[in-house]
């Protein structure tokens, strides 16, 4: 065996270690995850090699052991896996120097700037092992290759050098000893000699590693006599035990037919911290060139903070059953942020921080597959049990609607949307159900937006639709104002607002007759309409006779591309500048008020009441749709004058 040799890292090594420790890892404790992951990999390699080399088989069970010495302030992670030769130790643990620190620094910078995916940086540069220096100022490694008799000792203080020499180890595997820094909880550096803290970290990050992770525990026990009674006066003795901490139950890797609902429910509660069983469980397995498994859950109820701006969502991401990220939002579109679960892939590349996944193409594929799987599962629930789907919709419908803005999935989400409508005051309707009920010759799906069902039901815009028996969707969620810009058609039917554009209802002959009658009345009242338009020029862009009013005297409508007043109010309430826009004032051609104004106009075009009436009509239209008056004091004065004057 060669003697001890000292190797010098390149000059940038210390800079890179500082960069990794302080910049690339947000949680200090993940160094233990990295070491356990390396140990698990070593066990995998031994198990694989033993398939063809019978001499490597050992009766000892494969396991990882973790133990701390609070007095010496050391933490040890040990495995009985494949181990390393002297050359492999130098190669694997000196990877930063071997691969070139400048290249490493360049790639890390590119990952941080989002220029590259950081693919396989861990494997290329050995950064996972070097995360040990997050918690330790000195690290010793002793490793013995399976099938050999010699062990190698590697040691470094992270100061740019490492020593390699002979070591002692009675069996194959690797031991990593960390000489821990002083605890600094204020900066996220816990005391990693505490048994409860180690147990917590292992459970959190490595619970589903397929090999037992044993933690050395100590307790005091009073000596007992042959009959099992405490011996009086005898000092308590320290009992050391190895206890398996991880469950090793990768439930997502099992055949769904072999897992019952109760097992799935318990696992869901474990990862979600919920106390209720999930609404729906969705297993997923992808095979081929890129393999992964997923286990997805739709909760039975919405969390209280689902609509908070800083709501944290995402799936737990595992690589070979080692937790890489607790809330990987890269795996879920935001409109499925209520979904819980895990994704595990043996093929997914690990990058430096385990958190820079946004640009990995394979992650994008997982995201697409996960979203499609959830949408398909919800579609099945809707088809099989409408009442059950109604429960889901009550919890998460407002979130799912956002999927319409996702171009990739809009067509899949549309059939899942429900809205209140004029058809049934008790039950919402899907778009497909609406289409089934459409009247003969009806070409459009009609909707109205507003603050509440009670408010929109009273809208004058609905009068002609109600009279003709046309169903209208009531879009009263704030998000509806956003999605209607994307929800422009369904099943070949255009969605059309009852408060915008012209209204054409009935058969073709009925429409022609109605339009001809309206034109005649428009001509008969042309001068009066021009007067009203000039009087209200500051507020409106046109005055015309309405084909949508049957009872009310007046309403305001927009052109097809105009912003709705509800959206304008929402923007203003959120502090955003909403563009000011003039709208169209429509008058009911059959209302007595129009005839009264026409009589006043014909008698005396200078009558001041005409101007007051025009402003009152505009104010009435604003109030009917829930919009504020431009000048409430002037409106009140005009109402008073009208009441007094008769």
N, C-alpha and C positions, 0 to 999 in steps of 0.2 A: 504494500500500500504506500503510495507517495506521501511525503510529509505535508505539513500545512503550507499553503500558498496564499499569498495576498493578491487580490485583484483590485484594480482601480477602475471605478466607473469613469465615464467621460465627464468633463467639467459641468455639463448641464444636469447631471443626475439629481443632485440635491434640489435644484430648481424644479425639476419635474415631480419629485416626491412632494414638495411643498404645494405645487399646483394641484396634484391629485388629492392630497389630504384636505386642503382648504377650499378648493374650488369645485372639484368634480363629485364630491360626496356630500349630500346634505344631511345625512344621518351617520353619526360616528360609529354606531354599533354594527354597521353592515360589514365591518371587517370580519366578524365572526361568521356571518353568512358566507363570505368568500372562502374562508378557510374550510368550513364544512363542505362547501360545494366542491372544492379541490379534493377533499378527502373522499367524498362520494364518487367523484370521477376516478380516483385511484382504485376504489373498490370495484367500480364497473370494469376498469381495464384488467384487473386481476381475474375477475370472473370470466371475462371474454378470453383472455390468454389461456386460462385453465381448461377451456373447452378443447383446445388442441394440444396443450402441453400438460399431460397428466401429472407431471412432477410438481407442478405449481399448486395442485389441490392440497388443501389443508382442512383438517377437521374443525379448526377454530372458526366460529361464526364471524362473518364479516360485520364490522361495526366501527363507529366513530366514538371516541371518548373525549370528554372535555372535563378538565379539572383545574381548579385555581388554588393557589397558595397565598392567602392574604398576608402572611408574615413576610414572605419573600416578594410579594407583589408580582407574581407570575401567573400566567394563564397558558394552559397547554391544550392543544388540539392534536389528537393522535388517531391514526388509522392503521389497519393491518391490510392495506391494499397493495398495489403493485410495487411501490417504492421507486427509488431512483439510484442509478449508478453515480459515480463521481462525475463523469462527463455530463450526465443528464442534469445533475445538480447545478453544475456550472452553466450549462446551456439554459435550463429552465428558470433558475433563480437569478441569473445574470442577464435576463432577456433584454432589459432596458439598454444595457451597454451593448449587448450583441446586436440588437436591431438598429441602434443608432438613436440617441436621445433627441437629436435635432428633428429627425423624421417623426418621432413620437410627438414632440411638442407641436410640430406643424399639423399633424392629424388631429390632435386634441383641440387645437385652435379652430380647425375647420369644423369639427363636430360642434363646438360651442357656438360657432357662427351660423350653423345650419347649412354649411356648404357640402358636407358629406354625411353619410350615415354613421360613420364610426364603426363600420362592420369589422367584426373579429379583432378589435383592438386588444381585448383582453388576451386572446390567444397569441397575438403577434408580439405583445410587449410585456406580458406577465404582470400586468397592473393589479390583477385580483390578489395575488399574493402580497404585493407591496402595500395593499391597504392595511396590512398589519401595523404599519408605522403610523396609522391614525391613532392607535391606542398605545403603542409601544415605542420606546426609544432605543430598544435593542431586541433583536430577534435571533433565535438559534433554531436551526433545523437539523434533525438527524434522520437520515433515510437509508434504508437497505432494500436493494432490488430483490424482488422475489426470485428464488433460484440461485442466489449468490450468498456468500458468507461474509462479505465485507460491508461495513456501513460507512457513510460519509457524513461529516459534520460541516454545516455552513453557518456562518455567523456574520452579522453586520449591525452597525449602529445607525445605519441610514445616513452616514456621513460621506458617502462617495466611495467607500471601500467595503469589501467583504472578504472573509477568510474561508478557505476550504481545506479541511484536513480529515484525518481518520476519526471515526466515531464508534460508539458502541450501541448495539441494538441486538436483542436476542431473537428477533423474528422480523420478517419482511414488513414493510410499511414505512410510514413517515410520522415523525413527531415534530410539531412546531411549538416552540416555547417563546412566549411574548413576555418581555420584562416591561411591565405596564408603567405608563406615565402616571403622575399623580392625578387623582380624579379632579375634574373641573366641571361640575354640573352646570354652572352658568354658561359655559360654552359648549354644552352638549356632550361633554366627556364624563360618562358615568363611572362609578367604581365597578369595574368588570371582574372583581374578585368575589362579588356578592352572589351567593348561590341563587337567590330569587331573580336577580337581574339576568343571569345567564339562562335560567330556565325560561324567562319571559322572551328573551331574544331568540332562543332556539325554537320555541313554540311559534313565534311570530313569523320567522323567516324560513324555517327548515322543518316544519311540522310534518310535511309529506315526503321528505326524503325516504327512499325505500329501504334504507338500512337503519338499524337502531342507533340513535344518538344517545349515548349514556353519559349522564352527568354524575360526577362523584359528589356524594352528599355525606355529611357528618352529623352525628347526633350524640347526645349524652345518654347513657343507659346505666341504671343502677344494677350492680351484680346481683344475681339471684342464686338461691340454694337449689338443691336437687328437687325440692317440691315447688319451685317456681316463686318463692317468696323473696322479697328484697332482703339482702344481708345488711343488718344494722351496722352502722359505723363504717361500712366500706365506701371508698370513694367511687364516684361515678366514672365509668370508663367511656372513652370515645369510640363510637361504632362508625365504621366507614362502609358505605354501600354505593353500588353503582345502580342508578335508576334510569330507565329509558324515558326520555323526555318527549320525543316526537311520537305521533300516532302512527306514522307510516301508512296511513289509510288514504291513498290517492283515489278517492271515490270516483273521480272523473275518468280514471283509467279502467274501471270495471265495466263489464257488459251491463247496459241499462236493465236488461231482463233479470239480472241477478241482484239488483238493488231495489229495495222497497221504498215506498213513499216516506216512511218514518226515518229511514237512514238519510234520504235526501233532505228531509226537513231539518234534521239535526245538523247536517253539514251547513245548510243555508244559515241556520241560526248562528253557527260558529263564525262564519265569515262576515255576516251582516250585522251581528249584535242585535238582531231582531228577536222577539220572543214569540212570534207567530210563524206558522208554517207558510211557505211561499204560495202565491196564487198559481203559479205555473212553473214547472221544471222542464228545462230544455237541454238535453245532452246533444253534443255535437262531436263528430269525429271526421277529420279530413286526412286522407291518405294520398300517396303519390310521391311526386318529387319533393313536396314540402308537407310534412306531417305535423299535426297538432290535434289536441283534444280540447274541448271546452265544456263547461257545465254552467248553464245560465239559469237565472231565476228572475221571475217577475214577482215583486213583493205583493203581499195581500193588502197593503195599505200604503198610502203616500207618506213619506217622512215630512216632518213639519217644515223643514228648510229646503224643500225641493225647488222652490222658486227664488231662493236667496241668490244674490249675485255671485257670492263666493262659494256656492254649493260644490262640494268635492265629489266627483263621480269617477267611475271607471271600473274595469275588471282587474282582479288580481292576476298578474302575469308570472307564470312559472316557466323555468327552463330546466327540464329534467327534475321536476318536483322541487326545485329550489326557488323560493319567492324572489323575484327580481324587482317588482314594483307593486305596491299595494293598491294603488288606484291608477291604473293605466288608462287614462282617458283617450289615448290614441287608438284603443281597441273598440271604442263605442262612438257612434255619432251622438251629438249633444241631445238630439230628440229622443234618444233611448237612455238618457242618463239615469233613469230609475232602475235599470237592469243591474242585477248583482251577479257575481259568479267568478269563475277562474278560466284562464286559458293556459295550457301547458304544451310546450313544443320542444322536442329534442333537437330540432334543426335551426331554431332561431338563433341568430348571432347575438353575442353579448357585446355591448359596447362599454366604454370606460366607466360611465356613471350608472349604467343600467337604467337610466332615465331618459336617454336621448333616442327616442324611438320614432319620432315623427316622420323621418324620411326613409325609413326602411320599407321597401316595396312589399315584403312579406307581411309586415304588420298591416299594411293597407289591405292586403288580401284577406287577412283574418277579420279586419273591421267590416269589410263588405260581406263576408260569409256570415258573421255573427248577426249583423243587421238583418240580412235576408232570412236567417233562421228564426229570429224573434218575430219578424213580420208574418212569416208563414204560420208560426204557432198561434199568433193572435188571430189570424184569419180563420184558422180552424176552430178556435174557441167561439168566434162570432158565428160561424156556420153551424156549430153543433149545439150551442147553448146561449141563446140571446140574452137571457137573464143574467147568466154568469159574466158574459162580456160587458153587460151594463155596469156591473160592479167594477170591473177593470176601468171602463171608460170614466166612471165617476172619480176614480183615483188619479188616472194618468192621461185622460183624454186631452187635456190642455197641452201636455208636453208632446204627445204623439202628433198633434196637429202641426207642430213645427217641422215634421218630416216632409211636408209638402214643399218646403223651401229647399230641400235637398234634391237637386236635379236627378241624382242617380237613383233615388228611391221614391220620388214623388208619385209615380204611377202605382207603386206597391202600397203606399200609405193611403192614397185616396179612398179605396174601398173600405178602409177601417174607420173612416171619419164619421162621426155622428153629430147631428145638429138638432136643436129644437126647431119646430116648424108650426105652421098654422094648421097642419093636418090633425095633430093630436096634442092636447095640452099636457098630457101625462108622460108620453113616451117620445124620446128623440128618434130621429130617423137617419138612416144611412143614405148616401147619395144613390145607391142602387135601388133602394126602396122608393125614393122620391121618383126616380125615372120610371119605375113600374107604374106609378100612379099618375103620370103625366097625362093631360087631356089630349085627345086626338088633335093633331095639327100643332101641338105645342112644341116649339123648337128650342126653348131656353129653360135653364134651371134658374129660378128667381130667388133672390135673397135680399135681406135688409140687415144692416149693421146698426148696433145701438148699445146702450149701457145695460139694458135688462129686457127680459121678455115683456114685462109689464109696460115698459116704455115703448118698445117697437110695435106692440099690438095696437097701440092707440095712434100710430103714425098715419097721417092722411095719405101717405104714399101707397098704402095698402088698399085703398078703397075700391079701385077698379078691379084689382086682383080678387078681392073678397067677393065683389059682385059677380064676377065671372066664374068663381069657384076654382081659381088657380092657387096652388099651394106655394107658400113662400117660406124659405128657410130663415130662421132667426139667428143671426151671428152676433152673439152678445159677449163672448170672451174677448178680452183685450187683444189676445194673439190673433183673433179672427181678422182684425184690420190689417195685419201683416200678411196672413196667408192668402187672403183673397187676391192679392197681387200675383200670386203664383198659381192659385186654384182657378184657372181660367176656363177649364172644360172638364167634363167627365162623360165617358161613354159617348163621345161625339156630340154632346150637348154643351153649349156655351153657358157659363154662369154669368148672370146679368143682374146688376143691382136695380132694385125697383126705384131707387132714388137718383138714377142717372139716365141720361139720354131720353129718347122717345119711347113711348109704350105702345105696343101693337098687340092687342089681345083679340081672341076670337078667330073665326074662320077668315079666309081670305076675303070673302065677300063682305063680311062684317067689318073687317079692317078698312076696306075701301070706302064703305059707306060712312064709317066714323070719321075717317080722314077728310072726306069731302064735306061733311057737316062742320067739322072743325075749321076748315079753311074758309068756309062761308062766314062763320061767326068771327073768325080772325079779321076778315075784311070789314065786317060790319062794325067791329070795335077798334079798327086800326088806329084812329086818331087818339082815342082814349088810352090805348096801350102805349102809344108813343109818348103821351104826356106822362104816364106813370113811369116809363123807362127814364125819361129825362129828369123827373123828380128824384128818382132813386139811383141816379147814375153813379153816385159815390159808392153804392153798395152792391149793385147788380149789373150784369152785362146784357140782359135781355128780359123782356116780358112777353109771354105767349100764353095762349089758352091751352088748358091741360086736357089730356086724354086719360089721366090717371085719377082725377078727383071726381067723386060722385056726391059727396056730402059737404066736405070742408070747402071754404071759399078760396084757399090759397095754400101753396107750399113752395119750397125752394128745392131745386134739383141741380145736379151738376152735369157737365158733359162726361162722356164715357171715361176719359182719362183723368178726371178731376179727383182730388183728394176728398174723402168723405169728411163731414164735420166732426164725426166721432174720432177719426184718426187725427184730425187737426187738434182737437182738444187733448187727446192723449199725448201728442208731441209737446204741446205747450205745458201740460202738467208735469212732464218729465224734464222740463227746462230746455227743450230743443226749440229752435226757431222754426216755426211752421210758416210756410209761404202764405201770404194773404191772397185770396182768390175770390173773384166775383162769381156769383152763381146766377142761375136762371130763375126768375119768379114766374110761377105758373098760376093762372087764375081759372077757377071753375066756371066754364062758360054758361052753366045752367043755374048758377047760384044767384039768389035775389040781390045780393050785394053788388054784383057786377051790373045788374040792371039799374040799381039805385044810382051807382056812380055814373053810368052812361046817361041817365036822366039829368043829373046835376051838370055833367059836362056839356050836354046839348043845350041846357038852359043858360048856363053861364060858365064859360071856360076859365074865367078868372075867379071863380068861387074858391075861397081859401080852404073850404072843407075838402076839396079834392086832394090838395097836397097832404092834409092831415090823414085822410083816408089811405092814401098811398103809403105813408109811413106806418100807419097802424097795420095795414096788410103785411108789410115787410116784418114788423115786429111780431105779429101773430104767427107768421111762418117760422120765424126763429124759435119762438117759444114752443111751438108744436114739435120741433125736432130736438129740443133740449139745448139749443145754443143760446149764448148770452146776447142780450140786447146791446147795440152800440151806444145807446144813450137812454138808460132806463128812466131818467127824470123827464126827458122830453116825451117819452112814450106814456108815462103816467099822466102828464099834463094833457096830452091829446085825448086820452081816455076820459079824463074828467070833463074836458070841454064838450066831448061828444055826449056824455051823460047829461050834462047841464043843458046843452043846446037841443037835445032830443033828435 
